[in-house]
Amino acid sequence: MSQARKSRAIAILLGPLIFSGALVPAQSNSAQHWVASWGASQQVPEPGNALPNDDLRDATERQIFHLSIGGPAVRVHLSNAFGTTPLHFTSVHIARPPSSASPAIDPASDKALTFSGVSDVTVSAGAEAISDPISYSVAPLSDLAVTYHLDEPPLPQTGHPGSRATSYYVHGDSVSAANLPDAKRVDHWYQVAEIDVEAQPEAGTVIALGDSITDGHGATTNGNDRWTDVLAARLQASPATREIGVSNQGIGGNHLLIDGLGPNALARFDRDVLAPAGVRWLIVFEGVNDLGGLARNGEVPPAEHAAFVERVLAAYQQIIARAHAHGIRIYGATITPYVGSNYYHPGPLSEADRQAVNQWIRAAGHFDAVIDFDAAVRDPAQPDRLLPAYDCGDHLHPSPAGYKAMAEAIPLALLAR
């Protein structure tokens, strides 16, 4: 064998060893186990939900997030997922707010975050940045304020319009201000995608993938009474499930098959289901917007209904396959009633579609288990309608009482370690 061939052979043999050795320090440095304690799906805010660009030039934004699981350290994900230009955050701070409905913070709790050791960070177009871990103890079910300063506005903005939480913004750099009494207020979130906490190795997160009923339409602003919030509180009440976080990845108007107010469920699966820290379980509660939209503008032939149901079921099968490929247990939630809805005004064929889809969800051999939200909130006297006490008034979205009933219908054994 020539000397050159011998050198190549040695390089091939030693290459994996050298590469493996280079990873050892990285593995030892990342021994912390991170779990998503809060999360929200990102999208481009609709024109009516976007902030004026001039308001975001040399601006401070303070937003309050309700955590699920607690821990001794945190890190924050900043998102520029839909931006087409880099976005510069000049500083980012976290603090404890005394109230979920006020821009005030406890100044003694205010801490600056760093990114690769420096206080500012530029997030590339279409990307996100995760802050360096910071020792900062947070309690389960507590609130955390994230405040950042931008020198230039995001183009376009990335955010989550359906926050059901109030955010605050002012001109100038006021990231450490104890209060923002002159701040403008808006009930949306922007540019923050996830908050992780350090947790025990056995800890994990359950992702709720859904539409406006998961996002919390009809819930109380700053009240944290979506079904995912009630689930988080139930998990914290049991020693067997206190190490489980909840990440709400619902988007109002979301569909399985087409884009609505945000990317369709299949298109956002990687970012919203696979990417969050510590994901182990997935609850899929999607489909009412697909079924309702089919005949929203006029009835279609029965054959179109049958073909559409098959497309919905195929989408579920894709989601199941992708979750299982990553070792995630996946639970299917039945679609809740919506007869009487003035938005979709479903007829008998649409209700038959819902029943067919729910029958498939409940059947063995598809999802790993079933969460029967339909049974939890339907009116026993009129099963194609929400129980009046659980109806927010539009005959489509539950009330806070309905969300509570949904959360209480989830067997915690499905999420126990």
Order of alpha helices (4+ residues) and beta strands (2+ residues): alpha-beta-beta-beta-beta-beta-beta-beta-beta-beta-beta-beta-beta-beta-beta-beta-alpha-alpha-beta-beta-alpha-alpha-beta-alpha-beta-alpha-beta-beta-alpha
